Amino acid sequence: MTVFEVWAPDKPVKLRLGEHDHTMEAVGDGWWRADVPAPAGADYGFLLEGRDGPLPDPRSPWQPDGVHGLSRLYDHSAFAWTDQAWTGRRLPGSVLYELHVGTFTPEGTFDSAIERLDHLVDLGVDLVELLPVNAFNGTYNWGYDGVCWFAPHEAYGGPDGLKRFVDAAHAKGLGVVLDVVHNHFGPSGAYAPMFAPYLSSGSNAWGSAVNLDGPGSGQVRRHIIDSVLMWLRDYHVDGLRLDAVHALHDEGAVHLLEEMAVEVETLATELRRPLSLIAESDLNDPKLITPREAGGFGLHAQWDDDVHHALHTLLTGERQGYYGDFGSLDCLRTVLEGAFFHAGTWSSFRGRRHGRPVDRQRTPGHRFVTFLQNHDQIGNRAIGDRLTATLSPGLLKVAATLLLTSPFTPMLFMGEEWAAGSPWQYFTSHPEPDLAAAVRNGRRKEFARHGWDESEVPDPQDPATFERSKLDWSELEKPGHAEILQLHRDLIRLRRSVPGLTDPWLHRVEVWHGDRHVVIRRGPNVVAANLAGTAQTVSVRSLPRAVLLATSPGVTVERDRLVLPPESAAVVSVR
């Protein structure tokens, strides 16, 4: 017998299995249940009173015919895992690599991504972070329009495909982090709210907010947490990146994130391997990553946009929008020493004070995931241009050095390691004409308000936009790319071999700067960067012992000073 269950308070539900309908029994708390013989891989749906035709299961494990089709039974115990010896990968000390399955390879599948894992091993990263892979409407998009929070997207390879990818990654010593979205449902195929009060009366930037603290919210919270535990337990994933947690409106005594952290810690203890929760938040509030015993939520890390903004504005000169407060060397010093720039200080973009200071002596830097580029910071630009299109090769190398020698947990975006020339643009494949037109027009109007010619903004619905965003793997060995790739390999190797470069304690980071140069003291090591187009002599305030890495030939030592070529950086050990 197979147990079918669904939460639908005050709504009679029937089960459709094959060509037959079955009565379901109310079992309390709004749940309905039916015990029915069903073969492996059987398709099923639920019939709601007043609705024509069966709807997919809100907890569907498999949507082989898309989010509007029937659900399919899936037996998690049937997959032949080979990672029994895997003991996990801790976030502290690691380097992350973010990728989008659909554009990482020409084929855009889990299986084709497996073929590129050796590249990531050779690069030296530790954890592969996948953009959302749960089922969404259409064939391809970024993944943030997901509606089935328990089912891997079929076009990528479905449940078995994701398991093959995780299993192969573990075999090569790579952990896997999965990006998950709980702050909204996508605009098409979101059938769960038809069954029960999954949505609140509020809204956020992406639509109706999820009901986390209103009537019936207990089961909604359970829906989210059970999904979280499923990815970690049944798919052997090593961590989750939680999208835009500032949009999780929860006025309950125990916030959903704290409740999640408790249950994930319980599962990690059971599985005897580390499991990481990484938040994306624009609140600049270290409470998220403060341990529960110290009054925080107990998450393991959070994305730190302030570090990105400080580096991006300094290197590119851009100052529009939320970049307005950033761009100075003082700003860079602030974030390298204290993680946040806005830490109870005035934000001109918000028109108010923002953030809270980080306790530099008690909060380790590895709890902040930092980056030069990611899916948002590239794809949400009008034409999806990477730093490659803006910075000189010299400044690209300086940027990589500053990121990978920082006290934080660094993350690379796919192709960044070889200065990929392909853009990464905003793409969708909504089959509904009205929705497709709304997305297309909304995107163009948004950027027109910022001075862009609408004709220059790529059409998200044009298949060419998706195809343009795929990596060109032939670039790896080409001039202008191979040397950038080698530098990334060298920097990651150096970070791993020199203890001072992984020291996470922010109070031991000291930064000073002059005219277009910056110096960072990391224990018995100094990182010096010249951002100017001419050579500069830089004081390192100690006697250099050896140059451990230089992004450009010609670095010379003069007592307690370094002479740096134009647009270059060096890492030196000092007395």
C-alpha positions in Angstrom: 0.0 0.0 0.0 1.1 3.6 -0.7 0.2 6.4 1.6 -1.0 9.6 -0.1 -1.4 12.7 2.1 -2.3 16.3 1.4 -3.0 19.3 3.6 -6.3 21.0 2.6 -8.2 22.4 5.6 -12.0 22.5 5.1 -11.7 21.3 1.5 -12.8 17.7 0.6 -10.1 16.1 -1.4 -10.0 13.0 -3.6 -7.0 11.2 -5.1 -6.8 10.5 -8.8 -4.5 7.5 -9.5 -4.3 6.4 -13.1 -7.9 6.4 -14.3 -9.5 5.9 -10.9 -10.6 8.3 -8.2 -10.3 7.4 -4.5 -11.9 8.9 -1.5 -9.5 10.4 1.0 -10.1 10.4 4.8 -9.8 13.4 7.0 -7.1 12.6 9.6 -7.0 15.9 11.6 -5.4 19.3 11.4 -6.6 19.7 7.8 -4.8 16.6 6.5 -6.4 14.0 4.1 -5.1 10.5 3.6 -5.6 7.5 1.4 -3.8 4.1 1.5 -4.0 2.8 -2.0 -2.0 0.1 -3.9 0.2 2.0 -6.4 3.1 0.8 -8.6 6.5 2.6 -8.5 6.5 5.6 -10.8 2.7 5.9 -10.8 1.3 9.3 -11.8 -1.3 10.9 -9.5 -3.0 14.2 -8.6 -5.6 15.5 -6.1 -9.1 16.6 -6.9 -10.4 19.7 -5.0 -14.1 20.4 -4.7 -15.0 23.1 -7.2 -11.9 22.6 -9.4 -11.9 20.8 -12.7 -9.3 18.2 -13.2 -6.5 16.9 -10.9 -3.9 19.2 -9.4 -0.3 18.3 -8.6 0.7 17.4 -5.1 2.0 20.5 -3.2 4.7 18.1 -1.9 5.3 16.4 -5.2 8.7 14.6 -5.4 8.7 14.5 -9.2 7.0 16.5 -12.0 8.0 14.7 -15.2 5.5 16.6 -17.3 6.1 20.1 -15.9 4.6 22.0 -13.0 1.1 21.8 -14.5 1.2 18.0 -15.0 0.5 15.2 -12.7 2.8 14.2 -9.9 4.8 11.0 -10.0 5.7 8.7 -7.1 9.4 8.6 -6.4 11.3 6.1 -4.2 14.3 7.7 -2.6 15.6 4.4 -1.3 16.0 3.0 -4.9 19.0 5.2 -5.8 22.3 3.5 -5.5 24.5 6.0 -3.7 28.3 5.5 -3.7 29.2 8.3 -1.2 28.9 6.2 2.0 32.4 7.4 3.0 31.6 11.1 2.5 32.0 13.0 5.8 30.9 16.4 4.5 32.6 19.7 3.8 32.7 22.5 6.4 32.1 26.1 5.3 35.0 27.6 7.3 38.1 27.6 5.2 36.2 26.7 2.0 35.9 28.4 -1.4 32.5 28.4 -3.0 31.6 28.2 -6.7 28.2 29.3 -7.9 26.8 27.8 -11.1 23.5 27.7 -13.0 22.9 24.2 -14.3 21.2 25.3 -17.5 24.0 27.5 -18.7 27.1 25.9 -17.1 27.4 23.5 -20.1 25.9 23.5 -23.6 23.6 20.7 -22.7 22.4 22.3 -19.5 21.9 19.2 -17.4 23.1 17.6 -14.2 24.8 14.9 -16.1 26.7 17.3 -18.4 27.7 19.3 -15.3 29.3 16.2 -13.9 31.7 16.1 -16.8 33.1 19.5 -15.7 33.7 18.6 -12.1 37.4 17.9 -12.7 37.8 21.5 -13.8 36.4 22.6 -10.4 38.7 20.1 -8.5 41.7 21.5 -10.5 40.6 25.0 -9.7 40.7 24.2 -6.0 37.2 25.0 -4.8 35.5 23.1 -2.1 31.7 23.7 -2.4 29.6 23.9 -5.6 26.5 26.1 -5.1 23.7 25.4 -7.5 21.2 28.1 -8.4 17.6 26.8 -7.6 16.8 23.5 -9.3 13.3 22.8 -7.9 10.6 22.6 -10.5 9.5 25.8 -12.3 7.3 26.6 -15.2 8.9 26.5 -18.7 12.1 24.8 -19.8 14.7 27.3 -18.5 15.0 30.3 -16.3 17.2 31.4 -13.3 15.2 29.1 -11.0 13.7 31.7 -8.7 10.2 31.2 -10.1 10.0 27.7 -8.5 6.6 26.4 -7.4 7.3 22.7 -6.4 9.7 22.9 -3.4 10.3 19.1 -3.2 10.8 18.3 -6.9 14.0 18.8 -9.0 13.4 20.3 -12.4 12.8 17.7 -15.0 14.7 19.5 -17.9 17.9 19.3 -15.8 17.5 15.6 -15.1 14.9 15.3 -12.4 15.4 13.6 -9.1 17.9 10.9 -10.2 19.9 13.5 -12.2 20.4 15.7 -9.1 21.4 12.6 -7.1 23.9 11.6 -9.7 25.4 15.1 -9.6 25.8 15.1 -5.8 27.1 11.6 -5.7 29.7 12.4 -8.4 30.7 15.7 -6.6 31.3 13.8 -3.4 33.4 11.2 -5.2 35.7 14.1 -6.2 35.8 15.7 -2.8 33.4 18.5 -3.6 30.5 19.5 -1.4 27.2 20.7 -2.8 25.1 23.7 -1.7 21.6 24.2 -3.1 20.0 27.6 -3.5 16.4 27.5 -2.2 13.6 30.0 -2.3 10.9 30.2 0.4 9.8 33.9 0.3 7.4 33.5 -2.6 5.9 31.1 -5.2 6.6 31.6 -8.9 3.9 33.3 -11.1 2.8 30.1 -12.9 2.1 26.6 -11.6 1.7 27.6 -7.9 -1.1 25.2 -7.0 -0.3 24.8 -3.3 -2.2 28.0 -2.3 -5.3 26.5 -3.8 -5.2 23.8 -1.2 -4.4 25.8 1.9 -3.4 29.2 3.3 0.2 29.1 2.1 0.1 32.9 1.3 -0.5 35.8 3.6 -2.2 39.1 2.8 1.1 40.8 2.5 3.5 41.0 -0.4 7.1 41.5 -1.3 9.1 42.4 -4.4 8.2 39.1 -6.1 4.5 38.8 -5.3 2.4 37.5 -2.4 4.3 36.8 0.8 4.3 33.3 2.3 2.2 32.8 5.4 4.7 32.3 8.3 2.8 33.8 11.2 -0.9 33.9 10.4 -3.7 31.4 10.8 -2.6 28.0 9.5 1.1 29.1 9.4 2.2 26.1 11.4 1.7 23.8 8.5 3.3 26.2 6.1 6.4 26.4 8.2 6.4 22.6 8.4 6.2 22.5 4.6 9.3 24.7 4.3 11.3 22.9 7.0 10.4 19.4 5.6 11.6 20.6 2.2 14.9 21.8 3.7 15.5 18.5 5.5 14.6 16.5 2.4 17.3 18.2 0.3 19.9 17.6 3.0 18.9 14.1 3.9 17.5 12.5 0.7 19.7 14.2 -1.8 22.8 14.3 0.4 23.2 18.0 -0.2 25.8 19.6 2.2 24.2 23.0 2.6 21.5 25.4 1.5 21.6 29.1 0.4 18.4 30.7 1.6 17.2 33.3 -0.8 16.3 36.8 0.4 15.5 35.9 4.0 14.7 39.6 4.7 11.4 38.9 2.8 10.4 36.2 5.2 7.9 38.1 7.3 7.7 36.3 10.7 6.5 37.9 13.9 6.3 34.7 15.8 8.3 34.3 19.0 10.7 31.9 17.3 11.6 33.0 13.8 11.4 30.4 11.0 15.2 30.7 10.5 16.0 29.8 14.1 13.5 26.9 13.9 15.2 25.8 10.7 18.6 26.0 12.3 17.5 23.8 15.2 16.2 21.1 13.0 19.2 21.2 10.6 21.5 20.9 13.5 19.5 17.9 14.7 19.8 16.3 11.3 23.6 17.0 11.1 24.1 15.3 14.4 22.1 12.3 13.1 24.0 12.1 9.8 27.4 12.9 11.5 28.4 15.4 8.8 28.3 19.2 8.8 25.3 20.9 7.2 25.4 24.6 6.4 22.7 27.2 6.2 23.7 30.4 4.3 21.4 33.4 4.3 21.0 36.0 1.6 20.0 39.1 3.6 20.1 42.9 3.0 19.5 43.7 6.6 23.2 43.8 7.6 22.2 42.2 10.9 24.8 39.8 12.4 22.0 38.3 14.5 21.4 35.9 11.7 24.8 34.3 12.1 25.1 34.7 15.8 24.9 31.3 17.6 21.6 30.6 19.3 23.2 30.3 22.7 24.3 34.0 22.3 20.8 35.1 21.3 21.1 34.8 17.5 19.4 32.6 14.9 22.3 30.2 14.6 22.8 30.3 10.8 26.3 29.4 9.6 26.9 32.3 7.2 25.3 35.1 5.2 26.1 36.8 1.9 27.8 40.1 2.3 26.8 42.5 -0.4 28.8 45.4 1.2 32.1 43.8 0.4 31.0 43.3 -3.2 29.8 46.9 -3.5 33.0 48.2 -2.0 35.2 46.3 -4.4 33.0 46.8 -7.5 32.7 50.6 -7.1 36.3 51.1 -6.3 37.4 49.1 -9.4 34.8 50.2 -11.9 34.0 53.8 -10.8 30.2 53.1 -10.9 28.2 55.0 -8.3 24.6 54.7 -9.5 21.7 53.5 -7.3 22.7 51.6 -4.2 26.4 52.0 -5.1 26.2 55.7 -4.1 27.8 55.4 -0.6 30.6 53.1 -1.8 33.7 53.6 -3.9 36.4 55.0 -1.6 39.5 53.3 -0.2 38.1 54.2 3.3 35.0 52.2 2.4 37.2 49.2 1.4 39.1 49.4 4.6 35.8 49.4 6.6 34.4 46.3 5.0 37.7 44.3 5.1 38.1 45.0 8.8 34.4 44.9 9.8 32.4 43.0 7.1 29.6 45.7 6.9 29.9 49.2 5.6 26.4 50.1 6.7 26.6 49.2 10.3 24.2 51.5 12.1 25.2 54.2 9.7 23.4 56.4 7.1 22.4 54.8 3.9 21.6 57.5 1.2 20.0 54.9 -1.0 17.5 53.9 1.8 17.3 57.4 3.3 17.8 56.1 6.8 20.3 54.5 9.1 21.0 50.9 8.2 22.6 47.8 9.7 24.3 46.9 12.9 28.0 46.6 13.7 29.8 43.2 13.7 31.6 42.2 16.8 35.1 41.9 15.3 36.5 39.9 18.2 33.7 37.3 18.4 32.3 37.0 14.9 34.7 35.1 12.5 35.0 36.3 9.0 34.2 32.9 7.5 30.5 33.6 8.4 30.4 36.1 5.5 30.3 34.9 2.0 31.9 37.5 -0.3 32.2 37.8 -4.1 33.2 40.0 -6.9 30.4 38.6 -9.1 27.3 36.5 -8.7 24.1 35.8 -10.5 22.4 38.9 -9.2 25.3 41.3 -9.7 25.7 40.2 -13.3 22.3 39.1 -14.4 20.5 42.1 -12.9 22.5 44.5 -15.0 20.8 45.7 -18.1 22.8 43.6 -20.5 24.2 41.0 -18.1 27.8 42.1 -18.6 30.5 40.6 -16.4 33.5 42.5 -15.0 35.4 41.2 -17.9 33.7 43.8 -20.1 34.6 46.6 -17.8 38.0 46.0 -16.1 41.5 45.6 -17.6 43.2 42.3 -17.2 45.4 43.9 -14.6 42.5 45.1 -12.4 40.8 41.7 -12.8 43.8 40.1 -11.3 43.9 42.7 -8.5 40.3 42.1 -7.8 40.8 38.3 -7.6 43.7 38.8 -5.2 41.7 41.0 -2.9 38.8 38.6 -2.8 40.8 35.3 -2.3 43.1 36.7 0.4 40.3 38.2 2.4 39.2 36.9 5.9 35.8 35.9 4.5 34.5 32.9 2.7 35.1 33.7 -1.0 32.7 32.7 -3.8 33.3 32.6 -7.6 30.6 32.8 -10.2 30.9 30.3 -13.0 33.4 31.4 -15.6 34.8 34.1 -13.5 37.9 32.1 -12.9 38.9 32.4 -16.6 37.4 35.9 -17.3 34.6 34.4 -19.4 33.6 36.6 -22.3 30.0 35.4 -22.3 27.4 37.6 -20.6 24.9 36.1 -18.1 21.6 37.7 -18.8 18.1 37.5 -17.4 16.2 34.8 -19.3 12.8 33.1 -18.9 10.7 30.6 -20.9 7.2 31.3 -19.7 4.8 29.5 -22.1 1.9 31.8 -21.2 1.9 34.8 -23.7 0.5 37.3 -21.2 3.1 36.4 -18.6 5.9 36.4 -21.1 4.9 39.9 -22.4 4.6 41.2 -18.8 8.1 40.0 -18.0 9.6 41.4 -21.3 7.9 44.8 -20.9 8.6 45.1 -17.3 12.3 44.4 -17.7 12.6 47.0 -20.5 10.7 49.7 -18.7 12.8 49.2 -15.5 16.0 49.9 -17.3 14.5 52.6 -19.5 14.0 54.5 -16.2 17.7 54.3 -15.7 18.6 55.7 -19.1 18.9 52.6 -21.2 17.5 52.4 -24.7 14.8 49.7 -24.5 16.1 48.1 -27.7 19.4 47.4 -26.0 17.9 45.4 -23.1 17.8 41.7 -24.1 14.4 40.0 -24.4 14.2 37.5 -21.5 11.9 35.3 -23.6 14.1 35.2 -26.7 15.9 31.8 -26.7 19.0 33.6 -27.9 19.2 35.4 -24.6 19.5 32.0 -22.9 22.0 30.6 -25.4 24.2 33.7 -25.1 24.4 33.1 -21.4 26.0 29.7 -21.7 29.7 29.4 -20.9 32.1 29.0 -23.8 34.5 26.3 -22.5 36.8 26.8 -25.5 38.1 30.0 -23.9 40.0 28.2 -21.2 43.3 27.8 -23.1 43.1 31.0 -25.1 45.3 34.1 -24.4 43.7 36.5 -22.0 41.8 33.6 -20.3 44.4 31.0 -19.5 46.5 33.3 -17.3 43.5 34.5 -15.3 42.6 30.9 -14.7 46.1 30.0 -13.6 46.0 33.0 -11.2 42.8 31.8 -9.6 44.4 28.3 -9.1 47.5 29.9 -7.6 45.5 32.1 -5.3 43.3 29.3 -4.0 46.3 27.1 -3.5 48.1 29.9 -1.7 45.1 30.6 0.5 45.1 27.0 1.5 48.8 26.7 2.2 49.4 30.0 4.1 47.6 29.9 7.5 47.5 33.7 7.8 45.3 34.0 4.7 42.6 31.8 6.2 42.7 33.4 9.7 39.0 34.4 10.1 39.4 36.9 13.0 38.5 40.3 11.9 40.2 42.1 14.7 43.5 40.8 13.4 43.0 42.4 10.0 44.7 45.8 9.5 44.2 47.9 6.4 45.9 51.1 5.3 45.9 52.9 2.0 47.3 55.8 0.0 46.6 57.3 -3.4 45.1 54.4 -5.4 46.8 51.7 -3.4 45.8 49.5 -0.4 47.6 47.2 1.9 46.1 44.5 4.1 48.0 42.9 7.0 47.0 39.2 7.5 49.2 37.9 10.3 52.7 37.4 9.0 51.6 38.3 5.5 50.8 41.4 3.7 48.6 41.8 0.6 49.4 45.0 -1.4 47.4 46.2 -4.4 48.1 49.1 -6.8 45.0 50.3 -8.6 46.7 53.0 -10.5 47.9 53.0 -14.1 51.4 53.8 -13.0 53.9 52.1 -10.8 53.7 52.9 -7.1 55.9 52.4 -4.0 53.9 51.1 -1.1 54.9 50.9 2.5 54.2 47.5 4.1 55.3 48.6 7.6 57.4 45.5 8.0 60.4 43.9 6.4 59.4 41.6 3.6 60.8 38.1 3.6 59.5 36.7 0.4 57.1 37.5 -2.4 54.6 34.6 -2.3 52.6 35.7 -5.3 52.6 38.6 -7.8 50.0 39.3 -10.4 52.5 41.0 -12.6 56.3 40.6 -13.1 58.5 43.4 -11.8 57.6 43.6 -8.1 60.7 44.7 -6.2 61.5 45.1 -2.5 63.0 48.2 -1.0 63.4 47.7 2.8 59.9 48.1 4.2 58.4 49.0 0.9 57.2 47.3 -2.3 57.4 48.8 -5.8 54.3 47.5 -7.6 53.9 47.7 -11.4 50.7 49.4 -12.7 47.4 47.6 -11.8 49.0 44.8 -9.9 49.0 43.1 -6.6 51.4 41.0 -4.5 51.3 38.8 -1.4 54.4 38.8 0.7 55.5 37.3 3.9 56.9 39.7 6.4 59.0 39.7 9.6 
